[in-house]
Amino acid sequence: MGARALPAIIRPYRPDDEADVLAVWNAGLVADPINAATWRAKVLLDPNFLPEGCLVAEVAGAARGFLLSITRQVPFYGDGLQPEQAWITAFGVHPDWQGRGLGSALLDAALERLRGLGYKVVTISP
């Protein structure tokens, strides 16, 4: 029997989540570490970034997991906006919190949001 699920709040990213999200990323995605400067440059300053597309699983006042989904806000070369396509570009749960349903809750919330916006294809992108 797995660890008991704790009540989690799934909500959009806020600027004060940065340290927690980076801690989750670096603990869970050890082959692809990230620092604050890279997070800001490649994620927060990406013209396709929307805070509501970056979901956070908050437990006991801290982010224990996150999921970053991207939808085109600006055309990409010859592909345009791809209005039916979305991408999950990063997804992680801190190892200490895995097996408690946080990842499933994040994925369910992201897919529900994207479906509600009319996206028909969601690709998990490396």
The 8 nearest C-alpha neighbors of each residue, nearest first, counted from 0:
[[1, 2, 3, 98, 99, 4, 100, 97],
 [2, 0, 3, 98, 99, 4, 100, 97],
 [1, 3, 99, 98, 4, 0, 97, 5],
 [2, 4, 99, 1, 5, 98, 0, 100],
 [5, 3, 99, 100, 2, 6, 101, 98],
 [4, 6, 7, 3, 99, 58, 100, 101],
 [7, 5, 4, 58, 8, 59, 57, 101],
 [8, 6, 58, 57, 56, 5, 9, 101],
 [7, 9, 57, 56, 10, 58, 6, 55],
 [10, 8, 56, 55, 7, 57, 54, 105],
 [9, 11, 55, 54, 8, 12, 56, 57],
 [12, 10, 54, 51, 53, 50, 55, 13],
 [11, 13, 50, 53, 54, 55, 16, 51],
 [12, 14, 15, 16, 11, 50, 17, 55],
 [15, 13, 16, 17, 12, 50, 18, 43],
 [14, 16, 13, 17, 18, 12, 19, 20],
 [17, 15, 14, 19, 13, 18, 20, 12],
 [16, 18, 20, 15, 19, 14, 21, 13],
 [17, 19, 21, 20, 16, 22, 15, 35],
 [20, 18, 22, 16, 21, 62, 17, 23],
 [21, 19, 23, 17, 22, 18, 16, 24],
 [20, 22, 24, 18, 23, 19, 25, 17],
 [23, 21, 19, 25, 20, 24, 26, 18],
 [24, 22, 93, 20, 26, 21, 25, 27],
 [25, 23, 21, 28, 27, 22, 26, 20],
 [24, 26, 32, 22, 28, 29, 23, 27],
 [27, 25, 23, 24, 29, 28, 22, 93],
 [26, 28, 24, 93, 25, 29, 23, 94],
 [29, 27, 24, 25, 30, 31, 26, 32],
 [28, 30, 31, 25, 32, 27, 26, 24],
 [31, 29, 28, 32, 25, 27, 26, 33],
 [30, 32, 29, 28, 33, 25, 24, 27],
 [33, 31, 25, 29, 30, 28, 24, 34],
 [32, 34, 37, 38, 25, 31, 35, 21],
 [35, 33, 37, 36, 38, 21, 32, 25],
 [34, 36, 38, 37, 39, 33, 21, 17],
 [37, 35, 39, 38, 34, 40, 33, 41],
 [36, 38, 40, 39, 34, 35, 41, 33],
 [39, 37, 35, 42, 41, 36, 40, 34],
 [38, 40, 43, 36, 37, 42, 41, 44],
 [39, 41, 37, 44, 38, 42, 36, 43],
 [42, 40, 38, 37, 39, 45, 44, 43],
 [43, 41, 45, 38, 39, 44, 40, 48],
 [42, 44, 39, 45, 48, 40, 41, 38],
 [45, 43, 40, 42, 39, 46, 41, 48],
 [44, 46, 42, 47, 48, 43, 41, 40],
 [47, 45, 48, 44, 72, 73, 43, 49],
 [46, 48, 72, 45, 71, 70, 69, 49],
 [49, 47, 45, 46, 43, 69, 42, 50],
 [48, 50, 52, 51, 47, 53, 69, 43],
 [51, 49, 12, 52, 53, 11, 48, 13],
 [50, 52, 11, 49, 53, 54, 12, 10],
 [53, 51, 68, 49, 50, 67, 54, 69],
 [54, 52, 67, 50, 12, 51, 66, 11],
 [53, 55, 11, 66, 65, 10, 12, 52],
 [54, 56, 65, 10, 9, 64, 12, 62],
 [57, 55, 9, 64, 62, 8, 63, 65],
 [56, 58, 62, 8, 61, 7, 63, 55],
 [59, 57, 7, 60, 61, 63, 62, 56],
 [58, 60, 61, 57, 7, 62, 6, 63],
 [61, 59, 58, 57, 62, 8, 63, 7],
 [62, 60, 57, 58, 59, 63, 19, 16],
 [61, 63, 57, 19, 56, 64, 55, 20],
 [64, 62, 93, 56, 57, 92, 61, 23],
 [63, 65, 92, 56, 91, 62, 55, 93],
 [66, 64, 55, 54, 91, 90, 56, 92],
 [65, 67, 90, 54, 53, 89, 105, 68],
 [68, 66, 53, 89, 87, 88, 52, 90],
 [69, 67, 87, 52, 86, 88, 53, 66],
 [68, 70, 86, 85, 47, 87, 52, 48],
 [71, 69, 85, 47, 72, 86, 68, 84],
 [70, 72, 80, 73, 47, 69, 74, 81],
 [71, 73, 47, 70, 80, 46, 74, 48],
 [72, 74, 71, 80, 75, 47, 46, 79],
 [75, 73, 79, 80, 76, 71, 78, 72],
 [74, 76, 79, 78, 77, 73, 80, 71],
 [75, 77, 78, 74, 79, 80, 73, 81],
 [78, 76, 79, 75, 74, 80, 81, 73],
 [79, 77, 75, 76, 81, 80, 74, 71],
 [78, 80, 74, 75, 81, 77, 76, 73],
 [79, 81, 74, 71, 82, 73, 78, 72],
 [80, 82, 84, 79, 83, 78, 71, 74],
 [83, 81, 80, 84, 118, 71, 70, 117],
 [82, 84, 118, 119, 81, 120, 117, 85],
 [85, 83, 120, 81, 118, 82, 121, 119],
 [86, 84, 121, 70, 69, 120, 122, 118],
 [87, 85, 122, 69, 121, 68, 123, 88],
 [86, 88, 68, 123, 67, 124, 89, 122],
 [87, 89, 124, 67, 86, 68, 123, 125],
 [90, 88, 67, 66, 87, 91, 68, 124],
 [91, 89, 66, 65, 67, 88, 92, 87],
 [90, 92, 64, 65, 27, 24, 66, 93],
 [91, 93, 64, 63, 97, 23, 94, 102],
 [92, 94, 23, 96, 95, 27, 63, 64],
 [95, 93, 97, 96, 27, 92, 26, 23],
 [94, 96, 93, 97, 92, 63, 98, 26],
 [97, 95, 94, 93, 99, 92, 98, 63],
 [98, 96, 94, 99, 95, 92, 93, 101],
 [97, 99, 100, 2, 1, 96, 101, 4],
 [100, 98, 4, 97, 101, 2, 3, 96],
 [99, 101, 103, 102, 98, 4, 104, 97],
 [102, 100, 104, 103, 99, 105, 56, 64],
 [103, 101, 105, 104, 100, 106, 92, 64],
 [102, 104, 106, 100, 105, 101, 107, 108],
 [103, 105, 101, 107, 102, 106, 108, 100],
 [106, 104, 102, 108, 103, 107, 109, 101],
 [105, 107, 109, 103, 108, 104, 110, 102],
 [108, 106, 104, 110, 105, 109, 103, 111],
 [109, 107, 111, 105, 106, 110, 104, 112],
 [110, 108, 106, 112, 111, 107, 105, 113],
 [109, 111, 113, 107, 112, 108, 114, 106],
 [110, 112, 108, 114, 109, 113, 107, 115],
 [113, 111, 115, 109, 110, 114, 108, 116],
 [112, 114, 110, 116, 115, 118, 111, 109],
 [115, 113, 117, 118, 111, 116, 112, 110],
 [114, 116, 112, 113, 117, 111, 118, 110],
 [115, 117, 113, 114, 118, 112, 111, 119],
 [118, 116, 114, 115, 119, 113, 83, 82],
 [117, 119, 83, 114, 113, 84, 116, 120],
 [118, 120, 83, 117, 84, 114, 121, 85],
 [121, 119, 84, 118, 83, 85, 122, 86],
 [122, 120, 85, 86, 84, 123, 119, 87],
 [121, 123, 86, 124, 87, 85, 120, 84],
 [124, 122, 87, 86, 88, 121, 125, 89],
 [123, 125, 88, 122, 87, 86, 89, 121],
 [124, 88, 123, 89, 87, 122, 86, 90]]
